[in-house]
Every structure is written in C-alpha cells, then in structure tokens.
C-alpha cells in the first residue's frame, strides 16, 4: 500500500513538481507558492485539452451571443430614437398649452420676438422650425384618407428633420412655387398618385369653417417607416396658415440641439426664460412616451435574455470542474498529504476557473466584436417583416453597435460567473480527507 502511494505521489504530483521547479527558478518579487499555484492551475487545464477547449468554446460562444444581443438592442434603440426624433419630432418642442394632449387648431400661439430671440441666443440650439400640424383629409377622385397636414418653413425643415430630405422621387418643397405638396411613398402607392398629380386637402379652420386647398406632388419621401409614409404630408407654412385661417400663428416650434443629452436642461432653461403660462416646453422623452416605455421594457427583457446565457455558462463551469476534480481525487489527496492547505487548494481551483474565463473573454470579445462590426457595416435587413415592424416603429434595417459599457459589463459578468460558480467545486475539493482521497484513487 505504502509503495503504491509513493508511486502515485510521483505520478499524480507531476504538475506540482514541474510547477515548483519553475517557480524556484523564476524567483523574483512574487512569492514562490503563488507562482506554483498559478503554474499548477494552468497545467491542470490542459491535462484534458478536449474538455477544456469545449468549455472555452461554449463560454466564448455565450459571450458572443451576449455581445451580439447587446449590439442589436443598442442598434434598434438608436434607430428607434433617431427615427422618432430626426424624422419629425426634434429634441424640444414649444407648444401652446394643451396642444400636446389635444392637438387641435385652437391650441396655437404667436411665434413672438421673445421666443425667437431666446432660441437665437442659446448656443445649444442648432436650428429650429415653426410648424402647423393638424389632422385633415386628403382626397382624390378615388380615395379619401385621414392624414396629418404639416405646414412648415421648407428651408428650415431641411435643417431640423430628415423626412423632407429622404426623397424617393422629385424634389423638396421650394417655398416659392404655390400648391406644392410632399407625400409619402406608401401614401402615393395607396392613392396611386405620382409626381405632378393633384390632391385636395381639407381641414377645420380656426373659427370652425372648413378650409380647402389643391396641391400637386412635388416630391415623394420615404423614411423607411410605412406608418409615417402613409399618415403625413408636407406643405409650405404660409399655405397651411392661409388654408386654416391662422394668420401668422403656429401650433409648434421644433428645436434641434447640437446634443440630444442637453434636451432636458435646455427645455427647463427655455421654459424659465419665456415664463409664459400659455406655452409649454417639452422634450422628446415627454412627447414620445411610447419610446420611453419601450426603452424601459427592452431593458428588462434583455437582462432576462442575458441571464439565460450566464446560467448556461455557469452550469458548464460547474460541470467541468466537478468532473476534473473527480478525476484528480488522488492527486488532490497527495497535495494535501504533503502539506498543501485547503485555502491554497481552493485558490488553485479558482485560478483554473479564472484562466478559463480569461481565454474565453479574449476569444469572445474578438469574435463578438468582429461579428457586431460586420453587421454594423452590412446592416440586418428586416424588410421581410416590414408590416409588423411598422406597428412598433422599428426600422427595416438595424445596425448593431457596441459601447464600452456593454463590453465592460459582459466581461465583468463572465468573470463573476466563472469565479462564483467555481466556489462549489473548490469547496468540495477542499473538503476531501487526504487518506480517504488516496484510498479512493488507489
């Protein structure tokens, strides 16, 4: 029995001997036993390279899945915000009190010199545009459809929003030629009207009468959102004011800032400066409640999705380390018999898990980053689901994007899972009784 144990000591303790030899040769600032543990942990991983590689690939694949999911969600959120803000909404709106809840023609205001001076004096403002936006009826001999009639300053509109720039056919509103209208691609297809074709607009005037106007399509825009394309049309501000009997009054002034993150601060400052109870200044978040709610909902659901990856990763780590410890019961008994403390034994197993995490993170970040970058350039085309996407305001092409916080959180999660779920195997190993471990192996 004794001879068998000595032979087993040499066979099972090979990693210990090699690691100790390397540690003594290295010398230097790190304690020899620390270097020994590090080298032993690394060598132990490659005793069964197939199992280690399978675990590494599984963890790296999980990290790739997490990173790609983060990138996709980020891309979708950015596109949702960009579409909502850039196409029409802008960062901040000045509205008549009550217009946000009840957007009718009666809720209008005069764009006074005080308002315009405040906008011109603030360096955070990139541009602004006065608009009249009301519900109306677009008619042709064959069709009658409810649309939002947007009367705007053509030159300023091009500075503030993107809808009038995204033309599939024709040209933007000139402002000089009377009777021009921009219609969306989906609306044009629905009413079967192209460039130069005549449509009639009708809407309630200020005072209760019905205002009408005849227009010809100067351009057809396509913002990539079927709902917006079908439900909105653009005419010049002057013609809208004339048709609706508004004089020089408007229903909104949309403000584009240099930095969207300044929206809340700017809105508060502008409201204080104007100090007009007949007006309200709202940010895009206050106006687009569905976007804000969608962002919160996505944040909740994505963490559930990420948790699935991390749980799968945790089971892989626990299973692999438990199998490894079972195969090395004799060696663990030898190490404890020759004086290795339970603390150092646990540290060695935790180091093995740490090394696996390091390699998996490097591989996962490289592969995940490359995958996100590739799809960011190409885009993920979801146009085959266009009808369903339009219901939720989703763009037809999503470009995944990663930010530094995503990378840090994915790395931290992987390392935390690796260390946390290796504690059980490490504790099980440290609880082994040396004599029982040697007998079990023998």
Helices and strands as residue ranges (DSSP letters): H 2-12, H 14-26, H 32-45, G 46-48, H 49-84, I 85-89, E 92-96, E 109-110, H 113-121, E 125-139, E 144-152, H 154-160, E 167-170, E 180-184, H 185-191, E 198-204, E 210-221, H 226-231, E 232-236, H 237-243, E 249-250, E 252-257, G 260-262, H 263-274, E 279-283, H 284-287, H 289-327, H 329-337, H 342-378, E 380-381, G 383-385, H 386-391, E 397-398, H 404-420, H 423-430, H 434-441
